[in-house]
Amino acid sequence: MDKMQAFGKNFSATFQPFAARTQQFVKEQLGTADEKTQLPDDYLELEKRVDALKQVHQKLLQVTSQYSQEAYDYPPNIRESFNDLGRTISEKVQLLSHATSPTEAQAALTAPPSARPQPKTFNHAIARASLAGSQVLAPSAHGAEDPLATALEKYALAMEKVGEARLAQDAQIQSRFLAGWNTTLNTNLMFATKARKNVENSRLMLDSIKASKKAAAKGDLDHSSEDARAEIEQAEDEFVGQTEEAVSVMKNVLDTPEPLRNLADLIAAQLEYHKRAYEILSELAPIVDGLQVEQEVGHADFHDKPITARAARVRS
């Protein structure tokens, strides 16, 4: 029996304030409330700034969350098989270096995976396509390695390195930017939202009490009873206290350097990735240029020889 009475008291203590706040809220929405306690301009300005910060976090996270998806730049029109994704480019090149026939070369390209499937990124896809292309090209008529095949193999190795650099960038962004901005959005800004809700509830409660006491005093609060004035003062103190608490919470959210620090980490990760990609391609470019020059020189020498000499070479 005592437990039931205690439950009834707790329920009443919770429900009655809720009902009073709800009634006051409905009156304000319908325009029938006698008065509405106004919040300070400085407080309203803080609310606007917090709302703006929340919007910034939501919009940027909506885009940058793609860094959590490995295949965000993987072409949707590509159809790669399980064998295509089995080995790294470096492993395949190593296996191909020991191949002595087209059959062995094909077996090296389709060797079963040694670990997890290879990443589905744009750079890795280019690498796999380039290596496959290099193996399609047959050796030249005079037995030398095809220059384009050589260039494609080296390009495949470089693209794999760029792809790995992109994955390293993504990991840094996930841990240093996305985690930080999600914490701000889902923790710090949520605290601010809760504090603001407490302010709104205390204001509604204050105005509800004022309205009921005013009605009891027939429209004149100055003639209210001492108990009524004490209840209003208590509600005012609660409203002021909640407002001060919310101001402190919102200022802390707005003043924290974490979002800017997280943004700097995002930029640093992107910079490191592009720097690494530049270094890899800078090493590759002169090698491919050299292969191109050698091919052009060899092509010119071949066409400068007399036809009879070329014919004799072909017959031999």
N, C-alpha and C positions, 0 to 999 in steps of 0.2 A: 504493500500500500504506500509506504514511504517513497519507494522508488517511482511509483506511478505519479505521486504528487510532485516529486522532484522533476520528472520528465515533463509534466504539465507546465511547471514554472519555467523551465528552460525553453520549452517550445513557445510559450507566451512571450518570454523576453526576447526571443529571436524574431517571431512573426510580427508582433505589434509594431516595432520600429520599421520593419520591411513594408508592412501595409501602409503605415503613415507616409513613408517616403514615396511609395508607389502612387498613393492618392495625390500627394503634392505634385509629383511629376506629371500625372495626367491632367491636373488642373492647369499647369503651366503650358502643356502642349495645346490645351483647348482655349487658353487665354482667359481662364476664369480665376486665376490665382490673384489674390489681393496685392501681393508684392513678391519680389524675388531679390534675395540678397546678391549684390553685385560683387564679383571678384576683382581684386586690384588689377590695374592695367599691367603692372610689371609681371604679375602672375600669368595673365593672358598672353603676354608676349613670350614668356618662357614656354607656354604650351605650344605656341606656333612654331617656335624653334625646335622643340622636341619632335613635333609632328613632321617637320621638314627633315630632320635627321633620320627619322624612321623611314620616310619615303625614299631617301637616298640609299639607305641600306637595302631596302626591299628591291629597288630597281637594279642596283648594281649586282646584288647577289643572284637575281633572276638570270642575269647574263653569265656572270663568272662561275656560277655553279657548274657550268659545262666542263670546267677543269677537273671535275670529279668523274667525268665520263671518258674513259680511255679513247673511245672511238669517235670523239666529237668532230674530227676532221676526216674520218675514214669515208672514202667515196661510196655512196649507196649503190652504185651500179656495178661494183666489183663482185665477182664470184670466185672466191678463193677456197680451195679444198683443204681438208685436214692435213694432207701432206704438204701443201703449200706453206702452211703455218707451223710445220713440224720443227724445223731447225732454224737457227739464226743464220744470217747471211755469212757471217764469219765461219761458222761451222760448215756450211755448204761449200764455200770456197776452199776450205781445207780439204774436204772430201774430194772435190773436183780436181784438186792438184795431184791426187793420186790415181785418178781415173785414166785408163789406157785405151778405152774404146767408148764409142757413143753409148753403148749399153750401160757401162759402168758410170758414165757421166749422168745418164738419166736416173740411175739408181741413187746416185749421190744427191740429186735434186729432190728426190721423193723419199729420202731416208726417214725412217720413223722418228718421232720426236724424242729428244733426249731429256726434256723437262716439260714445263708448261708450254702451251701454244704461244706462238710469237704475237707480239702486240698488233692490234688493229689500229694503226695510225696511218696517216697519209704518207709520211716519209717511209715507214716500213713497207707499205704497199708499193711505193715507187721502187724501193730497193729490191723487193722480190720480183717485180716485173722486169727490172733491168738485168738482174742476174739470169732470169729465164731467157731473156732476149739474147744475152751474150752467148748462151749455150746453143741457141738456134743457128747462129751464124757459123757456117763451116769454115775451116781454114782456107786461106787463099790458095790459088792454083800452084804457087811455087812453094807451098808447104809452111809458110810463115803464119803466125797468129794473125787473125783479122783485127785491124786497128780498132774498128768500132766495137768488136767483142771485148777487147782489152779495156777500152774506155768504159763500156757499160758495166763491166765487173768492178772496176774501181769506183764508178759512180754508185753502184749498189752498196759497196762497203761504206762509202761516205754518207749515203742517205740513211743507212742503219744507225750510224753514229749520231746524225742529226735527230733521228727519231728517238734515240735513247736520251739525248739532251732535252728533247721536248717532254719526255716522261719525267725527267728529273725536275724540270721547271714546274710541271703540274703538281708533283709531290710537295714542292716547296710552297706553292700557292695554296694548296689544300691545308697545310699545317700552319702557315704563318698569316695567311689572309682570310681564307674562308672560315677557318675556325674562329678567328678573332671577331670577324664581322657578324657571324652567327651568334656568338656569345653576347655581343652588344645588342643585337636585335632581340634575342630570345631571353636574355637575362636582364641586362641593364635597362633597356627600354621597357621591358615588362614590369620592372620595379617602378618605373616612372608612371606607367599606365595604372598600376595598382594604387599608387599614392594619389594620383589624380581622381581615381574612382572613389577613394576614401574622402577626398575633399567634396566631391559632388554629393555623396551620401550624407555627409555631415551638414552640408548646406540645405539639402532637401529636408533633413530632420529639423534643422533650426527653423526654416520657414514654415514647416508643418506645425511645429509647436507654437510659433508666433500666431499662426492663423487660428489654431484652436483656442489659445488663450484670449485672443482678441475677440473671438466670437463669444466666449464665456463672459468677457467684460463688456459685451454689447458694443464692440467697436472701439473701445478706448483702453489701450494697454496701460495707461498711467493709473487707471483705477483697478488694475489686476491685483490679486492677492499676493502676499509676500511669497507664498510657495510657488505661484505661477511665475513671478519675476525671477526667483531663484532657479527654476527649471529653464527659463529662457537664457539666463546668464550661463548656466552650465552648458547648454547647447552652443552658445556663442563661443565659450572657451574651447569646446571640442572642435568647432569649425576653425577657429584661429590656429589651434594646435596642428590640425591636419593640414591646413594651408602652409604653415611654416615647414612642416615635414616634407610636403610635396615640393616646395621651393628648393629645399636642400637637395632632395633626390634629383630633381631635374637639372640643377646646376652641376651636380657631380657628373651626370650623364653628358652634359654639353661640354664640360671642361676637360674630360678625360682625353689624354693624347693617344689612346689606343687606336681609334679608327685611322688617324693619320699615320701612326706607326705601322699599322697593318697595310695601308696603301703603299707606303714606302717599301715594304717587304714584297708586295705584288710587283712593283716596278723593278725591284732588284732581281727578282726571279726571271722576269721577262728579259731584262737586260743581259743576264748571264746566259740565257738560252740563245738569244740572237748573236751574242758575242761568240759563243761556242760554234754556232752554225756558220758564222762568217769565217772563223778560223779553219773549220773543216773544208769548206768550199774554196777558201783561198789556197789551201794546199793542193786541192784537186785540180783547180782551173788550169795552172800552167802545165800539168801533166797531160791533160786532154788536149790542150793547145799544141803541145809538142807532138803528140800522136797525129794530130791533124796536119801539122807541117811535114812530118815524115811521110805521111801518106801522099800529100800533094807533090812532094819532091820525087817520090818513087813513081807516082803516076806520070809525071812529066818525063822522067828518064825512060820509062817504058815506051812512051809514044814517040820519043826522039830517036829510038833505034830503027834501023831499016826494017821494012816489012819482011824481007827474006830472013833476017836474023831472028825476028820474032816468030816467024813461022817455023823455022828450024828448032827454036826452043820449045815451041808447043809440041812439035812432032816427037822431040826427044823425051 
